[in-house]
């Protein structure tokens, strides 16, 4: 592949097409790019925000229910003034469709550039070990210790096995995955994931990236137990899988309480890997 137009900042949060910076952010296991930055490159408009606003309105008026505007998400990116603001972002697939809507002689070169930028993800799909290596390296660069990283990677595998099992058993909607996850968390820790994030002073951050070793271990136990119970009972549909989630979480919750009784220390912690974040008060020790 031609690498003439491609460079990357050390943080990987900015890539450059020609002389123009394109902001990107890692979200939901893939790169998402600033639509405004892409529009500015392709349209040569003096007001990329207005151009994108008009284009989005046009797309919204088109009849096809699968128009790309429906797959735009707003994510925080660093603006030119150094402040972090939400902006419209699209993944590689959606950007290809947006590019087709912009008449520009740069469209084809940009498509090739975009395909190359996303090539690392293609490599990871073809060889999952590369994804794990990349994940480990990212965590190491953030300052996480090796033993924590191994638990986090193992936890991701346990989670993937659980969600795969749910899909086989009729759970398809994102909100239903969230409900079942919440049931496991409540039974394991006495907290929903949203309450847990508040306790740790988190906002948009991934909760599990801010758990300590024991929190990760009991999270894995609750999810692994739920997977086993769902299989053993052949749980089908939301109601039966919700019961399995509660029972799986209860297994981990019972083990957590036993450890707390023996050690005299709580497993649930306010600690996280952020700096200068306000902490909430610890809740009463759950029974």
DRENTI-410289 format. One record per residue (C-alpha): residue number from 1; residue in three letters; chain; x, y, z. Coordinates in nm, 3 decimals, decimal comma, padded with zeros to 5 digits. Example, Ala and Ser with C-alpha at 12.3 -4.5 7.8 and 13.67 -1.06 7.14 Angstrom:
1:Ala:A:01,230:-00,450:00,780
2:Ser:A:01,367:-00,106:00,714
END
This chain:
1:Unk:A:00,000:00,000:00,000
2:Unk:A:00,113:00,356:-00,072
3:Unk:A:00,210:00,531:00,252
4:Unk:A:00,279:00,871:00,096
5:Unk:A:-00,019:01,046:00,254
6:Unk:A:-00,017:00,861:00,586
7:Unk:A:00,152:00,965:00,908
8:Unk:A:00,040:00,921:01,265
9:Unk:A:00,093:01,114:01,584
10:Unk:A:00,251:00,919:01,873
11:Unk:A:-00,086:00,915:02,050
12:Unk:A:-00,254:00,772:01,737
13:Unk:A:-00,534:01,025:01,796
14:Unk:A:-00,441:01,224:01,487
15:Unk:A:-00,358:01,099:01,139
16:Unk:A:-00,267:01,320:00,845
17:Unk:A:-00,400:01,318:00,490
18:Unk:A:-00,179:01,537:00,277
19:Unk:A:-00,133:01,843:00,496
20:Unk:A:-00,461:01,812:00,685
21:Unk:A:-00,500:01,659:01,029
22:Unk:A:-00,785:01,411:01,080
23:Unk:A:-00,882:01,351:01,442
24:Unk:A:-00,983:01,002:01,548
25:Unk:A:-01,073:00,819:01,870
26:Unk:A:-01,081:00,451:01,965
27:Unk:A:-01,444:00,366:02,049
28:Unk:A:-01,627:00,032:02,064
29:Unk:A:-01,318:-00,155:01,944
30:Unk:A:-01,266:00,049:01,624
31:Unk:A:-01,145:00,387:01,503
32:Unk:A:-01,399:00,670:01,473
33:Unk:A:-01,304:00,980:01,273
34:Unk:A:-01,414:01,342:01,295
35:Unk:A:-01,667:01,394:01,016
36:Unk:A:-01,599:01,769:01,013
37:Unk:A:-01,228:01,706:00,951
38:Unk:A:-01,307:01,470:00,662
39:Unk:A:-01,559:01,713:00,512
40:Unk:A:-01,303:01,992:00,532
41:Unk:A:-01,055:01,781:00,331
42:Unk:A:-01,299:01,672:00,061
43:Unk:A:-01,516:01,980:00,017
44:Unk:A:-01,249:02,252:00,038
45:Unk:A:-01,527:02,453:00,199
46:Unk:A:-01,442:02,762:00,402
47:Unk:A:-01,712:02,651:00,648
48:Unk:A:-01,693:02,274:00,692
49:Unk:A:-01,946:02,282:00,976
50:Unk:A:-02,208:02,446:00,753
51:Unk:A:-02,127:02,208:00,464
52:Unk:A:-02,174:01,905:00,690
53:Unk:A:-02,492:02,047:00,840
54:Unk:A:-02,642:02,091:00,491
55:Unk:A:-02,524:01,748:00,378
56:Unk:A:-02,662:01,578:00,689
57:Unk:A:-02,998:01,750:00,636
58:Unk:A:-03,001:01,621:00,279
59:Unk:A:-02,923:01,267:00,393
60:Unk:A:-03,196:01,285:00,656
61:Unk:A:-03,449:01,369:00,386
62:Unk:A:-03,360:01,067:00,175
63:Unk:A:-03,587:00,768:00,204
64:Unk:A:-03,334:00,491:00,266
65:Unk:A:-03,354:00,391:00,633
66:Unk:A:-02,988:00,288:00,626
67:Unk:A:-02,853:00,633:00,549
68:Unk:A:-02,514:00,701:00,711
69:Unk:A:-02,636:00,988:00,927
70:Unk:A:-02,809:00,729:01,145
71:Unk:A:-02,470:00,578:01,231
72:Unk:A:-02,306:00,903:01,338
73:Unk:A:-02,216:00,926:01,707
74:Unk:A:-02,097:01,226:01,906
75:Unk:A:-01,766:01,171:02,082
76:Unk:A:-01,529:01,403:02,264
77:Unk:A:-01,225:01,520:02,069
78:Unk:A:-00,968:01,790:02,127
79:Unk:A:-01,053:02,105:01,929
80:Unk:A:-00,806:02,353:01,782
81:Unk:A:-00,825:02,563:02,099
82:Unk:A:-00,713:02,263:02,307
83:Unk:A:-01,051:02,207:02,468
84:Unk:A:-01,234:01,875:02,455
85:Unk:A:-01,573:01,895:02,283
86:Unk:A:-01,826:01,651:02,141
87:Unk:A:-01,824:01,627:01,762
88:Unk:A:-01,990:01,408:01,499
89:Unk:A:-01,783:01,096:01,439
90:Unk:A:-01,812:00,803:01,200
91:Unk:A:-01,640:00,469:01,166
92:Unk:A:-01,464:00,359:00,847
93:Unk:A:-01,773:00,198:00,692
94:Unk:A:-01,990:00,505:00,745
95:Unk:A:-01,720:00,742:00,621
96:Unk:A:-01,701:00,554:00,292
97:Unk:A:-02,071:00,622:00,242
98:Unk:A:-02,039:00,989:00,335
99:Unk:A:-01,747:01,029:00,094
100:Unk:A:-01,971:00,904:-00,187
101:Unk:A:-02,207:01,195:-00,117
102:Unk:A:-01,935:01,460:-00,159
103:Unk:A:-01,829:01,542:-00,518
104:Unk:A:-01,454:01,581:-00,491
105:Unk:A:-01,145:01,486:-00,694
106:Unk:A:-00,989:01,383:-00,364
107:Unk:A:-01,254:01,117:-00,299
108:Unk:A:-01,066:00,820:-00,446
109:Unk:A:-00,727:00,905:-00,289
110:Unk:A:-00,903:00,960:00,041
111:Unk:A:-01,078:00,621:00,017
112:Unk:A:-00,741:00,452:-00,034
113:Unk:A:-00,595:00,647:00,258
114:Unk:A:-00,890:00,556:00,480
115:Unk:A:-00,860:00,189:00,388
116:Unk:A:-00,495:00,197:00,490
117:Unk:A:-00,567:00,371:00,818
118:Unk:A:-00,813:00,095:00,900
119:Unk:A:-00,583:-00,180:00,778
120:Unk:A:-00,445:-00,245:01,124
121:Unk:A:-00,798:-00,343:01,229
122:Unk:A:-00,826:-00,582:00,932
123:Unk:A:-00,501:-00,745:01,039
124:Unk:A:-00,636:-00,790:01,391
125:Unk:A:-00,954:-00,953:01,263
126:Unk:A:-00,747:-01,197:01,055
127:Unk:A:-00,512:-01,264:01,347
128:Unk:A:-00,676:-01,204:01,689
129:Unk:A:-00,337:-01,241:01,860
130:Unk:A:-00,238:-00,906:01,709
131:Unk:A:-00,541:-00,746:01,874
132:Unk:A:-00,438:-00,888:02,211
133:Unk:A:-00,080:-00,771:02,162
134:Unk:A:-00,203:-00,423:02,072
135:Unk:A:-00,435:-00,420:02,372
136:Unk:A:-00,158:-00,520:02,610
137:Unk:A:00,072:-00,255:02,467
138:Unk:A:-00,193:00,017:02,502
139:Unk:A:-00,249:-00,072:02,866
140:Unk:A:00,125:-00,081:02,933
141:Unk:A:00,162:00,266:02,780
142:Unk:A:-00,109:00,386:03,018
143:Unk:A:00,092:00,258:03,312
144:Unk:A:-00,100:-00,056:03,406
145:Unk:A:00,108:-00,340:03,565
146:Unk:A:00,153:-00,665:03,373
147:Unk:A:-00,043:-00,881:03,619
148:Unk:A:-00,342:-00,645:03,598
149:Unk:A:-00,324:-00,648:03,218
150:Unk:A:-00,339:-01,028:03,211
151:Unk:A:-00,652:-01,027:03,426
152:Unk:A:-00,811:-00,757:03,210
153:Unk:A:-00,741:-00,951:02,890
154:Unk:A:-00,878:-01,269:03,045
155:Unk:A:-01,184:-01,079:03,161
156:Unk:A:-01,250:-00,963:02,805
157:Unk:A:-01,240:-01,325:02,686
158:Unk:A:-01,485:-01,429:02,961
159:Unk:A:-01,715:-01,141:02,867
160:Unk:A:-01,703:-01,232:02,497
161:Unk:A:-01,797:-01,591:02,578
162:Unk:A:-02,094:-01,470:02,782
163:Unk:A:-02,226:-01,229:02,521
164:Unk:A:-02,187:-01,497:02,254
165:Unk:A:-02,394:-01,732:02,469
166:Unk:A:-02,661:-01,464:02,517
167:Unk:A:-02,685:-01,413:02,142
168:Unk:A:-02,740:-01,785:02,091
169:Unk:A:-03,020:-01,770:02,349
170:Unk:A:-03,222:-01,493:02,189
171:Unk:A:-03,065:-01,180:02,340
172:Unk:A:-03,008:-00,938:02,054
173:Unk:A:-03,078:-00,582:02,169
174:Unk:A:-02,804:-00,366:02,320
175:Unk:A:-03,035:-00,254:02,601
176:Unk:A:-03,102:-00,617:02,697
177:Unk:A:-02,729:-00,686:02,721
178:Unk:A:-02,704:-00,385:02,952
179:Unk:A:-02,994:-00,507:03,168
180:Unk:A:-02,844:-00,854:03,209
181:Unk:A:-02,500:-00,708:03,285
182:Unk:A:-02,659:-00,488:03,549
183:Unk:A:-02,824:-00,791:03,711
184:Unk:A:-02,488:-00,968:03,739
185:Unk:A:-02,322:-00,658:03,882
186:Unk:A:-02,597:-00,600:04,142
187:Unk:A:-02,577:-00,959:04,260
188:Unk:A:-02,196:-00,960:04,262
189:Unk:A:-02,117:-00,619:04,413
190:Unk:A:-02,449:-00,474:04,530
191:Unk:A:-02,408:-00,197:04,270
192:Unk:A:-02,528:-00,141:03,915
193:Unk:A:-02,251:-00,047:03,667
194:Unk:A:-02,373:00,315:03,662
195:Unk:A:-02,365:00,332:04,045
196:Unk:A:-02,021:00,171:04,039
197:Unk:A:-01,893:00,437:03,799
198:Unk:A:-02,028:00,713:04,024
199:Unk:A:-01,852:00,554:04,320
200:Unk:A:-01,522:00,563:04,133
201:Unk:A:-01,576:00,916:04,002
202:Unk:A:-01,595:00,800:03,640
203:Unk:A:-01,797:00,950:03,358
204:Unk:A:-01,749:00,817:03,003
205:Unk:A:-01,457:00,593:03,099
206:Unk:A:-01,474:00,215:03,085
207:Unk:A:-01,554:00,089:03,436
208:Unk:A:-01,346:-00,228:03,405
209:Unk:A:-01,038:-00,030:03,309
210:Unk:A:-01,060:00,121:03,658
211:Unk:A:-01,116:-00,194:03,862
212:Unk:A:-00,848:-00,342:04,085
213:Unk:A:-00,741:-00,708:04,072
214:Unk:A:-01,013:-00,840:04,304
215:Unk:A:-01,288:-00,642:04,134
216:Unk:A:-01,181:-00,789:03,799
217:Unk:A:-01,166:-01,140:03,942
218:Unk:A:-01,516:-01,126:04,091
219:Unk:A:-01,650:-00,968:03,772
220:Unk:A:-01,508:-01,264:03,578
221:Unk:A:-01,651:-01,511:03,829
222:Unk:A:-02,001:-01,361:03,801
223:Unk:A:-01,994:-01,367:03,421
224:Unk:A:-01,837:-01,712:03,395
225:Unk:A:-02,093:-01,851:03,641
226:Unk:A:-02,376:-01,691:03,443
227:Unk:A:-02,249:-01,851:03,122
228:Unk:A:-02,236:-02,194:03,288
229:Unk:A:-02,582:-02,161:03,444
230:Unk:A:-02,738:-02,042:03,117
231:Unk:A:-02,593:-02,344:02,938
232:Unk:A:-02,686:-02,593:03,206
233:Unk:A:-03,045:-02,469:03,228
234:Unk:A:-03,067:-02,401:02,853
235:Unk:A:-03,198:-02,052:02,930
236:Unk:A:-03,396:-01,899:02,643
237:Unk:A:-03,518:-01,543:02,605
238:Unk:A:-03,490:-01,246:02,837
239:Unk:A:-03,674:-01,381:03,140
240:Unk:A:-03,476:-01,705:03,173
241:Unk:A:-03,143:-01,538:03,101
242:Unk:A:-03,219:-01,269:03,356
243:Unk:A:-03,270:-01,541:03,616
244:Unk:A:-02,940:-01,702:03,512
245:Unk:A:-02,766:-01,363:03,541
246:Unk:A:-02,900:-01,313:03,892
247:Unk:A:-02,791:-01,663:03,995
248:Unk:A:-02,448:-01,627:03,835
249:Unk:A:-02,396:-01,295:04,005
250:Unk:A:-02,510:-01,447:04,335
251:Unk:A:-02,232:-01,706:04,309
252:Unk:A:-01,974:-01,429:04,281
253:Unk:A:-02,150:-01,218:04,543
254:Unk:A:-02,140:-01,502:04,795
255:Unk:A:-01,770:-01,556:04,733
256:Unk:A:-01,706:-01,183:04,769
257:Unk:A:-01,884:-01,166:05,105
258:Unk:A:-01,691:-01,467:05,233
259:Unk:A:-01,363:-01,301:05,140
260:Unk:A:-01,468:-00,973:05,302
261:Unk:A:-01,564:-01,158:05,622
262:Unk:A:-01,227:-01,335:05,636
263:Unk:A:-01,011:-01,039:05,535
264:Unk:A:-01,207:-00,762:05,704
265:Unk:A:-01,171:-00,549:05,390
266:Unk:A:-01,415:-00,448:05,120
267:Unk:A:-01,369:-00,570:04,767
268:Unk:A:-01,562:-00,276:04,617
269:Unk:A:-01,322:00,015:04,590
270:Unk:A:-01,334:00,384:04,506
271:Unk:A:-00,992:00,355:04,347
272:Unk:A:-00,939:00,416:03,977
273:Unk:A:-00,656:00,489:03,736
274:Unk:A:-00,749:00,854:03,684
275:Unk:A:-00,584:01,152:03,850
276:Unk:A:-00,760:01,416:04,061
277:Unk:A:-01,106:01,271:04,013
278:Unk:A:-01,360:01,332:04,291
279:Unk:A:-01,464:01,020:04,477
280:Unk:A:-01,809:00,939:04,614
281:Unk:A:-01,852:00,804:04,964
282:Unk:A:-01,846:00,429:05,004
283:Unk:A:-02,189:00,271:05,035
284:Unk:A:-02,272:00,058:05,338
285:Unk:A:-02,117:-00,286:05,317
286:Unk:A:-02,361:-00,497:05,117
287:Unk:A:-02,508:-00,806:05,275
END
